Amino acid sequence: MTVQAITLNLPQTIYQQIRLAAEKAQRPVDEILVEAITAVAPVMDTASDRLRASLAQMAYLNDAALWQVARATIPAEQRGRLEALHHQQQCQELTTEEKAEEQALLALYRETVFIRAQAAVLLKQRGYDVSDPQQFMPLE
């Protein structure tokens, strides 16, 4: 892989956050920066502000926290409600309110899946074998 060297001027407060994250992870600052940029680059134009912020913060997480994120899921109550709306939709048309609720729950589900996938990418970059899907089973 070809790499491009760059000079990056960061505000002191941002640099300190990154330096502290690197110390906690016992890794070089440049690796933390590369992971942070890699994690958010593919979705910068399409993701919500909240999702972009979540993805940017993930690079600062230690390995244990990343594993926890990689196993995250939406709450059982919301999963159940989404499933109920899907079943209802097969039998009858949803009301406007139900359609809005379904869309909001679908958005939450998609973001959760995307965040889990990004956590897996970061874990892979840190040298973990992420080939076994069983290790990503939610911890409920």
Secondary structure, DSSP 8 states (H G I E B T S, - for coil): -----------HHHHHHHHHHHHHHTS-HHHHHHHHHHHHGGGTTTS-HHHHHHHHHHTTS-HHHHHHHHT----HHHHHHHHHHHHHHHHS---HHHHHHHHHHHHHHHHHHHHHHHHHHHHHHTT-----GGGG----
